[in-house]
Amino acid sequence: MALLGLVLFVAGLCLVPLQETDLFFRLANGQEILRTGHVPGRNLFSFTFPDQPYLDPAWLFDLATAGLYRLGGFPAVVVGKTAIVVATFVAAYLLLRRRGAGRVAAALVLAAAAFCMRERLVERPHVISLLGEVVVLALLPALQAGRRRAWLLVPVVALWANLHAGAFVGPLLIALAGLGVLLEAMITRSLVSRWAILNYALAFALCTLALLATPVGPGIFRYLTFHADIFAIHPVDEFRPLAWHSDAPLIIYAAALLLVLGLCAALRVRLFARDLVPVLGLALLAGRHVRFSADVALLAAILVAPALSAVSAPWSARIAPAYQVQFERAAGALLAFIALVPRVADVERHGHFLDRPIPRESSLGGAGFRRPARPARTNVQRL
């Protein structure tokens, strides 16, 4: 019941009218790939400089977007995005359960994370990175234990790199987890940990090479370098630092998680450095570029929910199993209620499940194209 409530809650955040204007460029690029059969190497949609070399690591996302649009217009794109986000949170929930988190704690902490992430749950390639991060975290214990399935990390990162340049976070998480294992080895002087460090180092190297398995090749690093300094060139909101006036829910969420971690320290609940260091490292990145705040919210939930369950274990053990089941049902029902009530209100007001119908065609004119005499150049009308 808790998982069902979480799914409905997340779907309720995602099934809203399309508002992401960058999607039109992605759609146009995907349609060009469908038309020509290859990934464009030039900025075909620039009116002033169409011969400018263009790197598009997210070409596979563009292609999938164009395919969904061909099948069902913009509603299909929104539903496709919703499926990816819901799959991400289901995978995170299952990972939390495997780490020892209770069903209610896992559902509620992930729901809080989803609420703080809601502005980033849009039709853009970074939703793939959220799923990729959960998959990487799920495979890290196998890497620690030296199991063969841990090497699925390499094809996962290779596929991820063709969907979003944020795939660099995959090797970064592996490196940070390896750093955590190194800290544990220094403290415990464990030989097993030292062998695990070698596994982490090899996985980091192979996954970094996997980033090159895209049509842009080494250009992905040039693409990332450009975006690292883009705010100095052109103020883009998602590349600004974290700020209270814009990101209050995230900051409050972070404070609540720090409180839980403080309780863990006070009650001597053990947290592994291999789990803590990746979250702290990504938090430093989010402090400079707010676009990574959603990633941190999700990864922090995966860290904190098991700790919260461990902290509350002495009290929950005193509750009769029948009452625990009722509490789980109540938590799931609450999440479902929060997700569905606004949609029912929409039906009452407008006769639509959403605030307004998702447009099948763009009302912005942003997806209107004209073909010039030279077929290699295409101009896009953009507001």
C-alpha positions as CSV (number, residue, x, y, z in Angstrom):
1,M,0.0,0.0,0.0
2,A,2.9,2.4,0.8
3,L,4.5,1.7,-2.6
4,L,1.2,2.3,-4.4
5,G,0.7,5.6,-2.6
6,L,4.2,6.6,-3.6
7,V,3.6,5.7,-7.2
8,L,0.3,7.7,-7.3
9,F,2.0,10.7,-5.6
10,V,4.9,10.8,-8.0
11,A,2.6,10.3,-11.0
12,G,0.4,13.2,-9.8
13,L,3.5,15.5,-9.8
14,C,4.4,14.4,-13.3
15,L,1.1,14.2,-15.2
16,V,0.7,18.0,-15.6
17,P,0.5,20.1,-18.8
18,L,3.8,20.3,-20.7
19,Q,5.6,23.5,-19.8
20,E,9.2,22.7,-20.8
21,T,10.1,24.9,-23.8
22,D,13.5,23.3,-24.4
23,L,11.6,20.2,-25.5
24,F,10.8,21.8,-28.8
25,F,14.5,21.9,-29.7
26,R,14.9,18.2,-28.6
27,L,11.9,17.3,-30.7
28,A,13.2,19.0,-33.7
29,N,16.6,17.4,-33.4
30,G,15.0,13.9,-32.9
31,Q,12.9,14.5,-36.0
32,E,16.0,15.4,-38.0
33,I,17.6,12.2,-36.9
34,L,14.6,10.2,-38.0
35,R,14.6,12.0,-41.3
36,T,18.3,11.7,-42.1
37,G,19.3,8.6,-40.2
38,H,22.3,10.3,-38.6
39,V,23.1,12.6,-35.6
40,P,23.6,16.2,-36.8
41,G,27.1,17.5,-36.3
42,R,26.2,21.2,-36.8
43,N,23.8,23.6,-35.2
44,L,21.1,23.3,-37.8
45,F,18.6,25.4,-35.9
46,S,20.7,28.6,-35.5
47,F,19.5,31.4,-37.7
48,T,22.8,33.3,-37.4
49,F,25.4,30.5,-37.4
50,P,24.0,27.2,-38.8
51,D,27.5,25.9,-39.5
52,Q,28.6,26.1,-35.9
53,P,29.7,22.6,-34.7
54,Y,27.2,21.1,-32.4
55,L,27.6,18.3,-29.8
56,D,24.5,16.5,-28.7
57,P,25.2,13.7,-26.2
58,A,21.5,13.3,-25.6
59,W,20.7,12.3,-29.2
60,L,19.0,9.1,-28.1
61,F,16.7,11.0,-25.8
62,D,15.8,13.3,-28.8
63,L,15.1,10.3,-30.9
64,A,12.9,8.7,-28.3
65,T,11.0,12.0,-27.9
66,A,10.4,12.3,-31.6
67,G,9.2,8.7,-31.7
68,L,6.7,9.3,-28.8
69,Y,5.5,12.5,-30.4
70,R,4.9,10.6,-33.7
71,L,2.9,8.0,-31.8
72,G,0.7,10.3,-29.6
73,G,1.8,13.9,-29.7
74,F,2.7,15.8,-26.6
75,P,0.5,13.7,-24.3
76,A,2.6,10.7,-25.2
77,V,5.8,12.6,-24.4
78,V,4.4,13.6,-20.9
79,V,3.3,10.0,-20.2
80,G,6.7,8.7,-21.3
81,K,8.4,11.1,-18.9
82,T,6.1,10.1,-16.1
83,A,6.9,6.4,-16.7
84,I,10.6,7.1,-16.4
85,V,10.2,9.2,-13.2
86,V,7.8,6.6,-11.6
87,A,10.3,3.8,-12.5
88,T,13.1,5.8,-10.8
89,F,11.1,6.1,-7.6
90,V,10.0,2.5,-7.6
91,A,13.7,1.4,-8.1
92,A,14.7,3.7,-5.3
93,Y,12.0,2.3,-3.0
94,L,13.1,-1.3,-3.7
95,L,16.7,-0.3,-3.1
96,L,15.7,1.2,0.3
97,R,13.9,-1.9,1.2
98,R,17.0,-3.9,0.4
99,R,19.0,-1.6,2.6
100,G,16.7,-2.2,5.5
101,A,14.3,0.7,5.4
102,G,10.8,0.2,6.5
103,R,8.0,0.5,3.9
104,V,6.5,3.6,5.5
105,A,9.8,5.3,6.0
106,A,10.9,4.6,2.4
107,A,7.6,5.8,0.9
108,L,7.4,9.0,3.0
109,V,11.0,10.1,2.6
110,L,10.9,9.4,-1.2
111,A,7.6,11.4,-1.4
112,A,9.3,14.3,0.4
113,A,12.2,14.1,-2.1
114,A,9.8,14.0,-5.0
115,F,8.0,17.1,-3.8
116,C,11.3,19.0,-3.5
117,M,12.3,17.7,-7.0
118,R,8.9,18.6,-8.7
119,E,10.3,21.6,-10.7
120,R,12.9,19.3,-12.2
121,L,10.5,16.5,-13.2
122,V,10.0,17.9,-16.7
123,E,10.4,16.6,-20.2
124,R,14.2,16.9,-20.4
125,P,17.0,14.4,-20.6
126,H,18.1,14.8,-17.0
127,V,15.2,12.6,-15.8
128,I,17.2,9.8,-17.3
129,S,20.1,10.7,-15.0
130,L,17.9,10.3,-12.0
131,L,17.2,6.8,-13.0
132,G,20.9,6.2,-13.8
133,E,22.0,7.3,-10.4
134,V,19.7,4.9,-8.7
135,V,20.9,2.0,-10.8
136,V,24.5,2.9,-10.1
137,L,23.8,3.0,-6.3
138,A,22.0,-0.4,-6.6
139,L,25.1,-2.0,-8.2
140,L,27.7,-0.6,-5.8
141,P,27.2,-3.3,-3.1
142,A,28.0,-5.9,-5.8
143,L,31.1,-4.0,-6.7
144,Q,32.1,-3.9,-3.0
145,A,31.6,-7.7,-2.8
146,G,33.4,-8.4,-6.1
147,R,30.4,-9.9,-7.8
148,R,30.3,-10.2,-11.6
149,R,27.0,-8.3,-12.0
150,A,28.8,-5.2,-10.7
151,W,30.4,-4.8,-14.2
152,L,26.9,-4.0,-15.6
153,L,28.0,-0.5,-14.5
154,V,30.0,-0.1,-17.7
155,P,27.2,-0.7,-20.3
156,V,24.8,1.2,-18.0
157,V,27.0,4.3,-18.1
158,A,27.6,3.8,-21.9
159,L,23.8,3.8,-22.5
160,W,23.3,6.7,-20.1
161,A,25.9,8.8,-21.9
162,N,23.8,8.6,-25.1
163,L,20.7,9.8,-23.3
164,H,22.2,12.6,-21.2
165,A,25.6,14.2,-20.6
166,G,24.8,13.9,-16.9
167,A,26.2,10.4,-17.2
168,F,29.4,11.8,-15.8
169,V,27.7,11.5,-12.4
170,G,28.0,7.7,-12.7
171,P,31.8,7.5,-12.6
172,L,31.7,10.4,-10.0
173,L,29.5,8.3,-7.7
174,I,31.7,5.3,-8.1
175,A,34.8,7.4,-7.3
176,L,33.2,9.0,-4.2
177,A,32.0,5.6,-2.9
178,G,35.5,4.3,-3.5
179,L,36.8,7.2,-1.5
180,G,34.4,6.3,1.3
181,V,35.7,2.7,1.2
182,L,39.2,4.0,1.4
183,L,38.3,6.0,4.5
184,E,36.8,2.9,6.1
185,A,39.9,0.9,5.3
186,M,42.1,3.5,6.9
187,I,40.0,3.4,10.1
188,T,39.5,-0.4,10.3
189,R,42.6,-1.5,8.5
190,S,40.6,-4.1,6.6
191,L,42.3,-6.1,3.8
192,V,38.8,-6.8,2.3
193,S,38.3,-3.0,2.0
194,R,41.6,-2.6,0.2
195,W,40.6,-5.2,-2.4
196,A,37.3,-3.4,-2.8
197,I,39.2,-0.2,-3.5
198,L,40.8,-1.8,-6.5
199,N,37.4,-2.8,-7.8
200,Y,36.2,0.8,-7.4
201,A,39.2,2.2,-9.2
202,L,38.8,-0.2,-12.1
203,A,35.1,0.5,-12.3
204,F,35.7,4.2,-12.3
205,A,38.2,3.9,-15.1
206,L,36.0,1.7,-17.3
207,C,32.9,3.8,-16.7
208,T,34.9,7.0,-17.6
209,L,35.9,5.4,-20.8
210,A,32.3,4.3,-21.4
211,L,31.4,8.0,-21.5
212,L,33.2,8.1,-24.9
213,A,30.8,5.5,-26.4
214,T,28.7,8.2,-28.0
215,P,28.6,9.9,-31.5
216,V,30.4,12.9,-29.9
217,G,33.2,10.8,-28.4
218,P,35.7,12.9,-26.4
219,G,33.5,16.0,-27.2
220,I,31.3,15.1,-24.2
221,F,34.1,16.5,-22.0
222,R,34.1,19.7,-24.0
223,Y,30.3,19.9,-23.7
224,L,30.5,19.5,-19.9
225,T,33.3,22.1,-19.5
226,F,31.3,24.6,-21.4
227,H,28.2,24.1,-19.2
228,A,30.4,24.3,-16.0
229,D,31.1,28.0,-16.8
230,I,27.9,28.9,-18.7
231,F,26.5,31.0,-15.8
232,A,29.4,33.4,-16.2
233,I,28.5,33.8,-19.9
234,H,24.8,33.8,-19.7
235,P,22.8,33.7,-16.5
236,V,20.7,30.6,-16.7
237,D,18.5,29.8,-13.7
238,E,19.4,26.1,-13.3
239,F,23.1,26.9,-13.2
240,R,22.8,29.5,-10.3
241,P,23.9,28.7,-6.8
242,L,21.3,27.4,-4.2
243,A,19.3,30.3,-2.7
244,W,16.7,30.5,0.1
245,H,14.2,32.7,-1.8
246,S,14.0,30.2,-4.7
247,D,14.8,26.9,-3.1
248,A,13.3,27.0,0.4
249,P,11.7,23.5,0.2
250,L,15.0,22.0,-0.7
251,I,16.8,23.7,2.1
252,I,14.2,22.7,4.7
253,Y,14.3,19.2,3.3
254,A,18.1,19.2,3.7
255,A,17.8,20.5,7.3
256,A,15.4,17.7,8.2
257,L,17.7,15.1,6.7
258,L,20.7,16.6,8.7
259,L,18.5,16.3,11.8
260,V,18.0,12.6,11.2
261,L,21.7,12.1,10.6
262,G,22.4,13.9,13.9
263,L,20.0,11.6,15.7
264,C,21.9,8.6,14.1
265,A,25.2,10.0,15.5
266,A,23.6,10.6,18.9
267,L,22.1,7.1,19.1
268,R,25.3,5.5,17.6
269,V,23.5,4.2,14.5
270,R,26.3,3.3,12.1
271,L,26.5,5.0,8.7
272,F,29.0,3.8,6.2
273,A,31.3,6.3,4.6
274,R,30.8,4.6,1.2
275,D,27.1,5.7,1.4
276,L,27.7,9.1,2.9
277,V,30.5,10.5,0.8
278,P,28.7,10.3,-2.6
279,V,25.8,12.3,-1.2
280,L,28.1,14.9,0.3
281,G,30.1,15.2,-2.9
282,L,27.1,15.7,-5.0
283,A,25.7,18.2,-2.4
284,L,28.8,20.3,-3.0
285,L,28.1,20.3,-6.7
286,A,24.5,21.3,-6.1
287,G,25.6,24.2,-3.9
288,R,27.2,25.7,-7.0
289,H,24.7,24.6,-9.7
290,V,21.1,24.2,-8.4
291,R,20.2,21.9,-11.3
292,F,21.9,19.1,-9.3
293,S,19.7,19.7,-6.2
294,A,17.1,17.2,-7.4
295,D,19.8,14.5,-7.7
296,V,21.0,15.3,-4.2
297,A,17.4,15.1,-2.8
298,L,16.9,11.7,-4.3
299,L,20.3,10.3,-3.2
300,A,19.9,11.7,0.3
301,A,16.6,10.0,0.6
302,I,18.3,6.7,-0.2
303,L,20.9,7.4,2.5
304,V,18.5,8.7,5.2
305,A,15.5,6.4,5.0
306,P,17.3,3.3,6.3
307,A,18.9,5.4,9.0
308,L,15.4,6.7,10.0
309,S,14.1,3.2,10.2
310,A,17.0,2.2,12.4
311,V,16.4,5.2,14.7
312,S,12.7,4.5,15.0
313,A,13.2,0.7,15.4
314,P,13.0,0.6,19.2
315,W,9.6,2.5,19.2
316,S,8.1,0.6,16.2
317,A,9.0,-2.7,17.8
318,R,6.5,-1.9,20.6
319,I,3.6,-1.5,18.1
320,A,1.5,-4.5,17.4
321,P,1.9,-5.9,13.9
322,A,-1.8,-5.3,13.1
323,Y,-1.4,-1.6,14.0
324,Q,1.8,-1.4,11.8
325,V,-0.2,-2.7,8.9
326,Q,-2.9,-0.1,9.5
327,F,-0.3,2.6,9.7
328,E,1.2,1.6,6.4
329,R,-2.2,1.6,4.8
330,A,-2.9,5.1,6.2
331,A,0.5,6.4,4.9
332,G,-0.2,5.0,1.4
333,A,-3.8,6.4,1.5
334,L,-2.5,9.8,2.5
335,L,0.0,10.0,-0.4
336,A,-2.7,8.9,-2.8
337,F,-5.1,11.5,-1.4
338,I,-2.6,14.3,-1.8
339,A,-2.0,13.2,-5.4
340,L,-5.6,12.7,-6.5
341,V,-7.5,15.5,-4.8
342,P,-6.0,18.3,-6.9
343,R,-6.9,16.3,-10.0
344,V,-10.5,15.7,-8.9
345,A,-10.7,19.5,-8.4
346,D,-9.5,20.0,-11.9
347,V,-12.3,17.8,-13.2
348,E,-14.8,19.8,-11.2
349,R,-13.5,23.2,-12.5
350,H,-12.6,22.4,-16.1
351,G,-13.9,19.0,-17.0
352,H,-10.3,17.8,-17.5
353,F,-8.1,15.6,-15.3
354,L,-5.3,18.1,-15.7
355,D,-5.3,21.8,-15.2
356,R,-5.8,22.1,-18.9
357,P,-5.5,19.7,-21.8
358,I,-1.9,18.8,-22.7
359,P,-1.6,20.4,-26.2
360,R,-1.2,18.0,-29.1
361,E,0.6,20.7,-31.0
362,S,2.7,23.6,-29.6
363,S,0.8,26.8,-28.8
364,L,4.1,28.6,-28.7
365,G,5.0,28.2,-32.4
366,G,8.2,26.8,-31.1
367,A,7.9,23.6,-33.1
368,G,7.2,25.2,-36.4
369,F,9.9,24.8,-39.0
370,R,10.5,25.9,-42.5
371,R,12.8,24.2,-44.9
372,P,15.2,26.5,-46.8
373,A,16.6,25.9,-50.2
374,R,19.7,24.2,-48.8
375,P,18.4,21.0,-47.2
376,A,21.3,20.8,-44.7
377,R,20.1,23.9,-43.0
378,T,16.9,24.2,-41.0
379,N,15.7,27.3,-39.1
380,V,13.4,27.2,-36.1
381,Q,11.1,29.9,-35.1
382,R,11.6,30.4,-31.4
383,L,10.1,32.9,-28.9
